[in-house]
């Protein structure tokens, strides 16, 4: 199986560029924002496909591209090339501007697609219909990536572009994050959490206080006064963790589904589960520190300084926790919904009716000015450093067989600060003191704060303080539960080069095919002295994962968000005798959005019994009230109602007049305003005017859910 390293040039029909009003014919250079209500996409007669092909040209440069087989017999060719006006820039580390192009050919134009000069590497029939929009979302994710937006000869070329589209489309039907798939793991992990106290007894019995982790000992010194048993800290953490896993099952299930949904490769699923447990235990530790420091105020008293130090330690833990959890969702997106394609659906509704454009949050690449000739002296001067690197690679490749190494691929070492080593010395010193003074605490304050603000290196844990607890939690998780993730999941029908017939394969098996191609490509790159095979293989795997994470919905299109063509007009009526959090999930399911999340934190407030309170703020889709655009005045409700109906554009609202609910506002002058209730939902935002308080996270979120459901101002269907 060969791989391509040439300066990619499409063999498609590049003479015809799309122009407005050309019935969607001609190629379009993909750029974002991308108009959907006019332009190339709007003019395509069919955008639905179920089969795609990964193809490679037989010419010198072995150009690769993706071909979509549309349901009406048309084909759509999607590919990446370098900037035709600056081809040699592709040799530079930052590359040239990428020309990502798309072109559709009608059934009577297939000869113009120039397919006879290419071979099919892989043909994939998906288990359900897809939309061209799904491919464009992958392209947008590539454009929004800092590295991937440009074309480079070594990595981000036509080969990478084709792989990214394939692996992301296929991942949409993996369904590894289905609640049923996660259920066994959650139930076994919950058992581990519930029996933590018993499982941890052996650890307690076999260790002395001095053998406990330094973080536990420092906490005991600051928070427990004369009772300096590190075990007290562990017991508080276990209690916090058990409370969450007992009373917040829905949140845990949703969080885990998002975590697994962010994983591209099947081989990364088990590490994803392990990371989820780590996140849970670390968050429980953070909560314990924050509870003790909730009333922390500036001051120089011993107690005030202890509380301030506890807050610093919480931030130290939390910074590491946030760094790990950043893998859940990229900062460029606020998407809380699951990315997947539902099976057994009818043809996807053309999303162009729901939004006007695909948005863009990346940085636009500057366009290279067109050049009619190459100034070779200027080019060599600007590429001197990189040409020198290539010469060095060549010399190294020549001398390495003789045991002479000219260069290595390893990065420069980075200075590391070991957090627990520093905390160990602090704990040992303070345990020997009969009395802790403000001077001691001031010095401790400076030393611990320095760990959170290091700019010359990285701070890491040598022995993670949450490791033992995580091991105890995972003790009851069976090895079989990870293999069950792919049981009864959709299969692909694929045919790769050399196979006579298509075969049904799992998503993980197809990924193995992709990973094998990545490995071969990396070896080819190394063979022409353009980089290390190992480094390129790792980079491609990681970058493809980042592309998957950057795929997002425009909030008014696609599955998993409120994308109905028709506005919602009825207020959802809740049952006051049932659990409001569960009813809120029912409402979410009814209108087709992911279950809502809450930002829930402990606050410096107490109830009438002196219990500390949690505050829950819902993450809720922004309410777009369209009714104000069609409000009308009259002297009777009927007159105002009829005047309003006459203003509504029925070709865009898609509701029957008698199905729309109306609100009537009676003014003092006797006039009446009739306003139709037409609600759509937009970007998710944190509501600050809906606040739930409770003595636990669950009760606070239950109260916020009650407000959302009973106010009549948020939940419509």
C-alpha positions in Angstrom: 0.0 0.0 0.0 1.7 3.2 -1.1 1.4 6.7 0.3 1.6 10.1 -1.3 4.1 12.8 -0.6 3.7 15.0 -3.6 2.7 18.6 -4.0 -1.0 17.8 -4.4 -2.8 19.0 -7.5 -6.3 18.0 -8.3 -7.0 16.3 -11.6 -10.7 17.4 -11.4 -12.3 19.9 -13.7 -10.6 23.0 -12.3 -11.4 25.2 -15.3 -15.0 25.8 -14.2 -15.4 27.7 -10.9 -18.8 28.0 -9.4 -20.6 31.4 -9.8 -23.9 32.5 -8.4 -26.8 31.3 -10.4 -24.9 28.5 -12.2 -27.2 25.8 -10.7 -24.5 24.7 -8.3 -22.1 23.6 -11.1 -18.4 24.2 -10.8 -15.9 23.9 -8.0 -16.1 26.0 -4.9 -13.1 26.8 -2.6 -14.5 26.0 0.9 -14.3 28.9 3.2 -16.2 29.9 6.4 -18.5 31.5 7.3 -20.4 29.6 4.6 -23.8 30.8 3.3 -26.5 28.2 3.4 -29.6 30.2 2.3 -27.9 31.3 -0.9 -24.9 30.3 -3.0 -23.3 27.0 -3.9 -24.9 24.9 -1.1 -28.4 26.2 -1.7 -28.1 25.5 -5.4 -27.4 21.7 -5.0 -30.4 19.6 -6.0 -29.4 16.8 -3.7 -27.1 16.8 -0.6 -27.9 13.4 0.8 -25.4 10.4 0.6 -24.9 7.0 2.1 -21.7 5.9 0.4 -18.3 7.6 0.1 -15.0 6.6 -1.5 -11.4 7.4 -0.6 -9.6 7.6 -3.9 -6.0 8.1 -5.1 -4.7 9.3 -8.4 -2.4 7.1 -10.3 -0.3 10.1 -11.5 3.1 11.1 -10.1 1.9 13.0 -7.1 -0.7 10.4 -6.0 -3.3 13.0 -5.1 -6.0 11.7 -2.7 -9.6 12.9 -2.3 -13.1 11.9 -1.1 -16.0 11.1 -3.4 -19.6 11.2 -2.1 -22.2 9.1 -3.9 -25.3 11.3 -3.7 -28.7 9.6 -3.7 -29.8 11.2 -7.0 -26.9 9.6 -8.8 -24.7 12.7 -8.6 -21.2 12.6 -7.1 -19.5 15.2 -5.0 -15.7 15.5 -5.0 -14.0 17.0 -1.9 -10.3 17.5 -1.8 -7.4 19.6 -0.5 -4.6 21.2 -2.5 -1.9 23.7 -1.8 -2.0 27.3 -2.8 -1.4 27.2 -6.6 0.3 30.6 -6.4 2.8 29.5 -3.7 3.3 25.8 -4.1 6.8 25.8 -2.6 5.5 27.3 0.6 4.2 23.8 1.4 7.8 22.9 2.3 7.8 25.5 5.1 6.9 24.3 8.6 3.7 26.6 8.6 2.8 25.6 5.1 0.8 27.5 2.5 -2.9 28.4 2.3 -4.9 25.3 1.9 -7.3 25.2 -1.0 -10.1 22.9 0.1 -12.5 22.4 -2.7 -15.8 20.8 -3.3 -17.6 20.1 -6.6 -20.7 18.2 -7.5 -21.3 16.5 -10.8 -24.8 15.6 -12.1 -25.5 12.0 -13.3 -25.0 13.2 -17.0 -21.7 14.9 -16.1 -19.8 12.0 -14.4 -17.1 12.0 -17.1 -16.1 15.5 -16.0 -15.3 14.2 -12.4 -12.1 12.6 -13.8 -12.5 9.4 -11.8 -10.9 7.1 -14.4 -7.4 8.3 -13.5 -7.8 7.3 -9.8 -8.2 4.0 -7.8 -10.5 3.3 -4.9 -8.6 2.9 -1.7 -11.7 2.3 0.4 -15.4 2.3 -0.3 -17.6 2.8 2.7 -21.4 2.3 2.9 -22.7 3.9 6.1 -25.6 2.4 8.1 -27.8 5.5 7.5 -28.1 8.5 5.3 -25.7 11.5 5.8 -25.9 15.1 4.7 -23.3 17.1 2.8 -23.5 19.4 5.9 -21.9 16.6 8.0 -18.8 16.8 5.7 -18.7 20.6 5.8 -18.7 20.5 9.6 -15.6 18.3 9.4 -14.0 20.8 7.0 -14.9 23.7 9.3 -13.3 21.9 12.2 -10.1 21.5 10.1 -10.2 25.2 9.2 -10.7 26.2 12.9 -7.6 24.2 14.0 -4.4 26.3 14.4 -2.2 23.8 12.6 -4.7 22.1 10.2 -6.0 25.2 8.5 -2.9 25.4 6.3 -1.4 22.9 3.7 1.9 21.3 4.6 3.7 18.7 2.6 4.7 16.6 5.5 1.3 16.3 7.4 -1.6 18.5 6.6 -2.0 17.6 2.9 -4.6 15.9 0.8 -3.9 12.6 2.5 -4.7 14.1 6.0 -7.8 15.9 4.7 -9.2 12.6 3.3 -8.5 10.7 6.5 -10.1 13.4 8.6 -13.3 13.3 6.7 -13.5 9.5 6.7 -12.7 8.9 10.4 -15.1 11.6 11.6 -18.0 10.5 9.5 -17.6 7.0 10.6 -17.3 8.0 14.3 -20.7 9.6 14.1 -22.3 6.2 13.9 -20.1 4.4 16.5 -22.6 5.2 19.3 -20.1 4.2 22.0 -21.6 6.9 24.3 -25.1 5.4 24.3 -26.6 5.3 27.8 -27.2 1.6 27.5 -23.6 1.0 26.6 -22.4 3.0 29.5 -24.9 1.5 32.0 -22.8 -1.5 33.0 -19.7 0.5 33.6 -21.6 3.1 35.7 -23.3 0.4 37.8 -20.0 -1.3 38.5 -18.2 2.0 39.3 -21.0 3.0 41.6 -20.5 -0.2 43.5 -16.8 0.7 43.8 -17.8 4.2 45.1 -20.4 2.8 47.6 -17.9 0.3 49.1 -15.0 2.8 49.2 -15.0 2.8 53.0 -14.6 -0.9 53.3 -12.1 -1.2 50.4 -10.0 1.5 51.8 -9.7 -0.1 55.3 -6.8 -2.2 54.2 -4.9 0.9 53.0 -5.6 2.6 56.3 -4.5 -0.4 58.4 -1.2 -0.9 56.5 0.0 2.7 56.7 1.0 5.2 59.4 0.1 8.9 59.3 3.7 9.7 58.1 3.2 7.4 55.1 0.1 9.2 54.0 0.3 11.5 51.0 1.8 14.9 51.8 -1.4 16.7 50.6 -3.5 14.8 53.2 -1.1 15.7 55.9 -1.0 19.4 55.0 -4.8 19.5 54.9 -4.9 17.9 58.4 -2.5 20.5 59.7 -4.5 23.4 58.4 -8.1 22.2 58.8 -8.3 19.8 61.7 -6.6 21.6 64.5 -5.3 19.2 67.1 -6.8 16.1 65.3 -4.1 15.7 62.7 -5.2 12.4 61.3 -4.8 12.4 57.5 -7.5 9.7 57.4 -10.1 12.4 58.2 -9.4 14.0 54.9 -9.9 10.8 53.0 -13.1 10.1 54.8 -14.5 13.5 53.8 -13.5 13.0 50.2 -15.2 9.5 50.2 -18.3 11.0 51.7 -18.5 13.7 49.1 -17.9 11.2 46.2 -20.5 8.8 47.6 -23.1 11.6 47.9 -22.6 12.6 44.2 -22.8 9.0 42.9 -25.9 8.3 44.9 -27.9 11.4 44.2 -26.6 12.7 40.8 -26.9 9.7 38.6 -28.3 11.7 35.7 -25.5 14.2 35.8 -22.9 11.5 36.0 -24.4 9.7 33.0 -24.5 12.9 30.9 -21.0 13.9 31.9 -19.7 10.4 31.0 -21.5 10.4 27.7 -19.9 13.7 26.8 -16.5 12.4 27.8 -16.7 9.3 25.7 -18.3 11.2 22.8 -15.2 13.4 22.7 -13.0 10.3 22.2 -12.3 9.6 18.5 -10.3 6.4 18.7 -11.7 3.2 20.1 -8.4 2.4 21.6 -8.8 5.6 23.8 -12.1 4.6 25.3 -10.7 2.8 28.3 -8.3 5.6 29.2 -11.3 7.9 28.8 -13.2 5.9 31.5 -10.1 6.0 33.7 -9.8 9.7 33.3 -13.4 10.2 34.2 -12.9 8.4 37.5 -9.8 10.6 38.1 -11.8 13.7 37.4 -14.6 12.6 39.8 -12.1 11.9 42.6 -10.2 15.1 42.1 -13.4 17.2 42.0 -14.4 15.6 45.3 -11.0 16.6 46.8 -11.5 20.2 45.5 -14.9 20.4 47.1 -13.5 19.3 50.5 -10.9 22.0 50.3 -13.4 24.6 49.3 -15.9 23.7 52.0 -13.2 24.3 54.6 -12.2 27.6 53.0 -15.6 28.9 52.1 -15.4 31.8 54.6 -11.8 32.7 53.7 -11.2 36.4 54.1 -8.1 38.6 54.0 -6.5 38.8 57.4 -3.3 38.0 59.4 -4.8 35.8 62.1 -3.8 32.2 62.3 -7.2 30.9 61.4 -7.7 33.4 58.5 -4.3 32.4 57.0 -5.1 28.7 57.3 -8.3 29.2 55.4 -6.4 31.2 52.7 -3.9 28.4 52.4 -6.7 25.8 52.0 -8.0 27.9 49.2 -4.6 28.0 47.5 -4.3 24.2 47.7 -7.8 23.9 46.2 -6.7 26.1 43.3 -3.6 24.0 42.9 -5.7 20.8 42.7 -8.3 22.5 40.6 -5.8 23.8 38.0 -4.6 20.3 37.4 -8.2 19.1 37.3 -9.2 21.7 34.8 -6.2 20.9 32.6 -7.2 17.3 32.5 -10.9 18.0 31.9 -10.1 20.4 29.0 -10.1 17.3 26.8 -13.9 17.1 27.3 -14.7 20.0 25.1 -12.4 22.4 23.2 -12.5 26.1 24.3 -13.7 27.1 20.8 -17.1 25.5 21.3 -19.9 25.7 23.9 -21.6 22.6 22.5 -23.2 20.4 25.2 -24.9 18.0 22.9 -23.7 14.6 21.7 -22.3 14.4 18.2 -23.8 11.4 16.4 -26.0 10.4 13.5 -29.2 8.7 14.5 -29.9 5.4 12.7 -33.1 4.4 10.9 -34.1 8.0 10.3 -35.8 9.2 7.2 -33.7 11.4 4.9 -32.2 14.2 6.9 -34.1 17.5 6.6 -32.1 19.9 4.6 -30.7 22.2 7.3 -30.5 25.3 5.0 -34.1 26.1 6.1 -33.0 26.5 9.7 -30.1 28.9 9.5 -28.5 31.3 7.1 -24.8 30.3 7.4 -22.3 28.0 9.0 -20.4 30.2 11.5 -16.7 30.3 11.9 -14.7 30.9 15.1 -11.1 30.3 13.8 -8.5 32.7 12.4 -8.7 33.4 8.7 -5.4 32.6 6.9 -4.1 35.6 4.9 -4.3 35.2 1.2 -1.1 34.9 -0.8 -0.7 37.4 -3.5 -0.7 35.9 -7.0 2.7 35.5 -8.6 3.3 34.8 -12.2 6.9 33.7 -11.7 9.2 32.4 -9.0 12.1 34.6 -7.8 14.4 31.7 -6.9 16.9 33.8 -5.0 14.1 35.2 -2.8 12.7 31.8 -2.3 16.0 30.2 -1.3 16.7 33.1 1.1 13.3 32.7 2.8 13.6 29.0 3.1 17.3 28.8 4.1 16.6 27.5 7.6 14.3 24.8 6.4 16.6 23.8 3.5 19.4 23.5 6.1 17.2 21.3 8.2 16.7 19.0 5.1 20.4 18.8 4.5 21.0 17.9 8.2 18.4 15.2 7.9 20.1 13.8 4.8 23.5 13.8 6.5 22.0 12.1 9.6 20.4 9.4 7.5 23.7 8.7 5.8 25.8 8.5 8.9 23.3 6.9 11.3 24.0 3.3 10.0 27.6 3.8 11.1 26.6 4.7 14.6 27.1 8.4 14.1 24.0 10.5 15.2 24.0 14.1 13.8 20.6 15.1 15.3 17.7 13.7 17.3 14.0 14.4 17.1 13.6 14.8 20.9 12.5 18.2 22.2 14.5 20.3 24.6 14.0 19.3 28.3 11.5 21.3 30.3 12.1 22.0 34.0 9.6 20.2 36.3 8.6 21.1 39.8 7.4 18.1 41.8 4.4 19.3 43.9 4.2 16.5 46.4 8.0 16.7 47.1 7.5 20.3 48.1 4.4 19.5 50.2 6.3 16.6 51.8 9.0 19.0 53.2 6.3 21.4 54.3 4.3 18.7 56.1 7.4 17.3 57.8 8.4 20.7 59.1 5.0 21.7 60.3 4.3 18.4 62.0 7.4 19.0 64.2 6.1 22.4 65.4 4.4 22.6 68.8 2.7 25.8 67.7 2.1 27.3 64.2 2.6 31.1 64.0 1.6 33.6 61.5 5.2 33.8 60.4 5.2 30.1 59.6 1.9 30.4 57.7 3.2 33.5 55.7 6.2 31.5 54.5 4.0 28.5 53.7 1.6 30.8 51.8 4.4 32.1 49.6 5.8 28.6 48.9 2.5 27.0 47.9 1.4 30.0 45.9 4.6 29.8 43.9 3.6 26.3 42.8 0.5 27.7 41.2 2.3 30.5 39.3 5.4 28.8 37.9 6.4 30.4 34.6 9.8 28.7 34.0 8.6 25.1 34.0 5.7 22.8 34.7 4.4 21.6 38.0 3.5 17.9 38.2 2.5 15.3 40.8 5.0 12.5 41.3 2.6 10.4 43.4 -0.9 11.5 42.5 -3.0 12.1 45.7 -6.1 10.7 44.1 -4.4 7.5 42.7 -5.2 5.1 45.6 -8.9 6.2 45.8 -9.2 5.8 42.0 -7.7 2.3 42.2 -10.3 1.4 44.9 -13.2 2.8 42.9 -12.1 0.8 39.8 -11.7 -2.4 41.7 -15.2 -3.7 40.9 -15.1 -2.8 37.2 -14.9 -5.9 35.1 -12.5 -6.2 32.1 -15.5 -7.4 30.0 -17.3 -4.1 30.4 -15.0 -2.3 28.0 -15.5 -4.9 25.3 -19.2 -4.6 25.6 -19.1 -0.9 24.4 -19.1 -2.1 20.8 -21.7 -4.9 21.1 -24.8 -4.5 19.0 -23.5 -1.3 17.4 -23.9 -0.2 13.8 -21.6 -1.9 11.2 -20.1 -0.4 8.1 -20.0 -2.2 4.7 -16.5 -1.5 3.3 -14.4 -2.6 0.4 -10.7 -1.8 0.4 -8.3 -2.1 -2.5 -7.7 -5.8 -3.1 -11.0 -7.0 -1.7 -13.4 -8.6 -4.2 -16.5 -8.0 -2.2 -17.6 -5.5 0.5 -17.5 -6.8 4.1 -19.4 -5.8 7.2 -17.0 -4.4 9.8 -17.2 -2.6 13.1 -16.2 1.1 13.5 -13.1 0.0 15.5 -12.0 -2.4 12.7 -12.3 0.5 10.1 -10.2 2.7 12.5 -7.6 -0.1 12.5 -7.5 0.3 8.7 -7.0 4.1 9.1 -4.3 3.7 11.7 -2.4 1.3 9.5 -2.5 3.8 6.6 -1.2 6.5 9.0 1.7 4.3 10.0 2.6 3.6 6.3 2.3 7.3 5.5 4.6 8.3 8.4 7.3 5.8 7.3 7.1 7.2 3.7 7.6 10.7 5.1 10.7 9.6 7.0 12.1 7.8 4.0 12.3 11.1 2.1 13.9 12.9 5.1 10.9 15.1 5.9 10.5 14.0 9.6 10.4 11.2 12.1 7.9 8.4 11.4 7.1 8.0 15.1 6.6 11.7 15.6 4.4 12.1 12.5 2.3 9.0 13.4 1.7 10.4 16.9 0.9 13.9 15.6 -1.6 12.6 13.0 -3.4 10.5 15.6 -3.6 13.4 18.0 -4.6 16.0 15.4 -7.3 13.9 14.1 -8.7 13.6 17.6 -8.6 17.4 17.9 -10.5 17.7 14.6 -13.2 15.5 16.0 -13.5 17.6 19.1 -13.8 20.8 17.1 -16.8 19.5 15.2 -19.8 21.4 16.4 -23.3 22.3 15.6 -24.6 25.7 14.6 -27.3 25.9 17.3 -30.1 26.2 14.9 -29.1 23.1 12.7 -28.4 19.5 13.1 -29.3 16.7 15.5 -29.2 17.2 19.3 -30.2 20.9 19.3 -33.5 22.6 19.0 -33.6 22.6 15.2 -37.3 22.3 14.4 -38.3 24.3 11.3 -41.4 25.3 13.3 -41.3 27.5 16.3 -42.5 26.2 19.6 -45.8 27.7 20.8 -47.1 25.7 23.8 -45.9 26.1 27.4 -44.7 22.7 28.8 -46.9 21.8 31.8 -45.0 20.1 34.7 -46.5 17.7 37.2 -46.0 19.3 40.6 -46.0 15.9 42.3 -43.0 14.5 40.4 -39.3 15.1 40.4 -38.6 18.4 38.4 -35.1 17.4 37.3 -36.5 14.2 35.7 -39.3 16.2 34.1 -36.8 18.7 32.7 -35.0 15.7 31.0 -38.4 14.6 29.6 -38.9 18.0 28.1 -35.4 18.0 26.6 -36.1 14.6 25.0 -39.4 15.9 23.7 -37.9 18.8 21.8 -34.7 16.9 20.8 -31.9 18.5 22.8 -29.4 17.1 25.2 -30.2 17.0 28.9 -29.5 20.3 30.5 -26.4 20.9 32.7 -25.9 23.2 35.7 -23.1 25.2 37.1 -23.4 24.2 40.7 -21.0 25.4 43.4 -20.9 25.8 47.2 -21.5 29.4 48.2 -21.0 31.4 51.4 -24.7 31.2 52.4 -26.5 29.0 54.9 -30.1 28.0 55.4 -32.1 28.6 58.6 -30.6 25.5 60.2 -27.0 26.7 59.5 -26.3 24.3 56.7 -24.0 25.5 53.8 -25.9 26.0 50.6 -25.2 25.0 47.0 -26.1 27.4 44.1 -27.2 25.9 40.8 -27.3 28.0 37.6 -28.8 26.3 34.5 -27.0 26.2 31.1 -30.1 26.8 28.9 -30.6 27.5 25.2 -31.1 31.2 24.6 -34.8 32.0 24.0 -35.5 33.6 20.7 -39.0 35.2 20.9 -40.2 35.6 17.3 -43.7 36.7 18.4 -42.8 40.3 18.8 -42.2 40.6 15.1 -45.8 39.8 14.4 -47.6 41.5 17.2 -50.6 43.6 16.1 -53.0 46.1 17.7 -56.8 46.1 17.6 -59.8 47.2 19.6 -61.0 43.7 20.2 -59.0 40.5 20.7 -60.4 39.1 17.5 -59.4 42.2 15.5 -55.9 42.2 17.0 -55.6 38.5 16.4 -56.6 38.7 12.7 -54.2 41.6 12.2 -51.3 39.6 13.7 -52.1 36.5 11.6 -51.9 38.6 8.4 -48.3 39.5 9.2 -46.9 36.0 9.8 -44.9 34.6 6.9 -46.4 31.2 6.7 -43.8 29.9 4.3 -41.2 30.2 7.1 -43.2 29.5 10.2 -44.6 26.1 9.1 -47.5 26.1 11.6 -51.3 26.1 11.2 -52.9 29.4 12.3 -55.2 27.6 14.7 -52.2 25.9 16.4 -50.5 29.1 17.5 -51.1 30.2 21.1 -51.6 34.0 21.6 -51.0 36.4 24.5 -53.2 39.5 24.7 -52.1 42.7 26.4 -55.0 45.1 27.3 -53.9 48.8 27.4 -55.6 51.6 29.3 -56.8 53.3 26.2 -58.9 50.2 25.4 -56.6 48.9 22.6 -55.4 45.3 22.7 -52.0 43.9 21.5 -52.1 40.4 20.2 -48.7 38.6 20.3 -48.2 35.1 18.9 -46.2 32.8 21.0 -43.5 31.7 18.6 -40.3 30.5 20.4 -37.1 29.2 19.0 -33.9 28.4 20.9 -30.3 29.6 20.2 -26.9 29.3 21.7 -26.6 27.9 25.2 -26.1 30.5 27.9 -25.8 30.4 31.7 -29.0 31.9 33.1 -28.3 34.2 36.0 -31.9 35.0 36.8 -32.8 31.4 37.5 -31.0 30.3 40.7 -31.6 27.2 42.7 -30.4 26.8 46.3 -30.1 23.6 48.3 -28.1 21.8 50.9 -26.8 19.4 48.2 -26.0 19.7 44.5 -29.0 17.6 43.7 -31.5 19.7 45.8 -30.1 23.0 44.3 -30.5 21.7 40.7 -34.0 20.4 41.6 -35.0 23.8 42.7 -33.6 25.5 39.5 -35.4 22.9 37.5 -38.7 23.7 39.3 -38.2 27.4 38.5 -37.6 26.6 34.8 -40.7 24.4 34.5 -43.2 26.4 36.6 -42.4 29.9 35.5 -44.0 29.5 32.0 -41.2 31.5 30.5 -38.6 28.9 29.5 -39.9 25.5 28.5 -42.0 25.4 25.3 -42.8 22.7 22.9 
